[in-house]
Amino acid sequence: MKKHTEAFKQEAVRIALTSGLSRRRVSADLGVGLSTLGKWVSQYRPSDLTAAPQADLARDNERLRHENRILKEEREILTKATQFFASQRP
């Protein structure tokens, strides 16, 4: 069993809480189990890893990432539709 430092655990929790990525993705990227990451989050969440202003920024960041994903998908659809209709012209 691999032993991780406290700094690694705290950084993993910070990434899990503020990156906007799913915990499954974060755990895979860091090479730790999903349940392990979950335990770390519950262990370190009460500490000052994400102060109130940081938490607000993290929520805004996640919302903006989600909005950005949607806008990119919409742009891609419109681009494909434009190409389709342009090819249908006589």
Buried (B, 14 or more C-beta within 10 A) or exposed (E): EEEBEEEEBBBBBBBBBBBBBEBEBBBBEBEBEBEBBEEBBEEBEEEEBBEEEBEEEBEEEBEEEEEEEEEEEEEEEEEEEEEEEEEEEE
